[in-house]
Every structure is written in structure tokens, then in C-alpha cells.
Amino acid sequence: MERIQTEEQYRQLTQSDEWTVIKYDATWCPDCKTLDKFMDGIIDKNPDKRFYALDVEQLSNISEENDVRGIPSLLVYRNGEKVAHLHSKFAKTPAQITEYLDSIK
């Protein structure tokens, strides 16, 4: 999963008319590392969505702007709008994430 490095890159990616899923995480977060272990399978099952990761400490202003209060969190964007937010307490298992992504059409 490609990591977003700059605010400009974030703005460009979220303007797309494709579903863009951004995983908000941090290098020190154990739940984020657990999530990484099964994200490849989830990405493979969602070819209609583009996936990226964003470090909340590196780009804290974007995290604050999007009301990310816990990590890992998954946010979905399309056409410059945040359309969905899976908060950290619901982003722990493959089943939770799959159900969430399946609901986005």
C-alpha cells in the first residue's frame, strides 16, 4: 500500500472520482501493525477501490481536519468528499473491514 507523503498528494488523491480508501496509522501502533497483516487480502478483494496509508504524526493537520481520533481508522473519499469513516474500534478484524467496504457502492 502506497504511503501518502505530503498534503498536496493527499489533496490530489482525494479529488479522484474513484473510491479512495486511506488508512490512518502510526509506526508505533500495535493495532495498525495487526491490520497490515490482512490488508493485502482486503485490497485484492476490492479492485474498485484505491488504497493508501497516511501517518497521523507526519500529517497531523490532515488527521485533525478529518476528525481522526483513534488509529487505525479507514476513511473513504470520492470527488473531494469524505464519504465514510470506519473508526478505530471497528477497524480491528478482516470481517469488520470487509463489511464496511462492501457497504460502500
HUFENHU-V103446 format. One record per residue. RES is the residue in one small letter. D_CENTER is the distance of its C-alpha to the mean C-alpha in Angstrom with 1 decimal. Layout:
BEGIN
RES:D_CENTER / RES:D_CENTER
END
This chain:
BEGIN
m:10.3 / e:11.1 / r:10.4 / i:10.6 / q:14.0 / t:15.3 / e:14.9 / e:16.8 / q:14.4 / y:11.5 / r:14.0 / q:15.2 / l:12.0 / t:11.2 / q:14.9 / s:14.9 / d:16.3 / e:14.0 / w:11.0 / t:8.0 / v:4.6 / i:2.4 / k:2.4 / y:5.3 / d:8.4 / a:12.0 / t:14.7 / w:16.9 / c:14.7 / p:16.2 / d:13.7 / c:11.0 / k:13.7 / t:14.4 / l:11.0 / d:11.4 / k:14.7 / f:13.7 / m:10.5 / d:13.0 / g:14.9 / i:12.1 / i:11.3 / d:15.1 / k:15.5 / n:13.3 / p:15.0 / d:14.7 / k:11.0 / r:9.7 / f:6.9 / y:6.3 / a:6.0 / l:7.4 / d:10.3 / v:11.1 / e:14.7 / q:14.9 / l:13.4 / s:14.4 / n:15.6 / i:12.3 / s:11.0 / e:14.3 / e:14.3 / n:11.3 / d:12.9 / v:10.5 / r:13.3 / g:12.2 / i:9.9 / p:8.1 / s:6.1 / l:3.5 / l:4.6 / v:6.6 / y:9.2 / r:12.6 / n:15.8 / g:14.7 / e:13.8 / k:11.0 / v:11.9 / a:9.9 / h:8.5 / l:8.4 / h:10.1 / s:10.6 / k:13.9 / f:12.8 / a:10.0 / k:12.8 / t:14.3 / p:13.9 / a:15.8 / q:13.7 / i:10.5 / t:12.9 / e:14.6 / y:11.7 / l:10.7 / d:14.5 / s:15.1 / i:13.4 / k:16.2
END
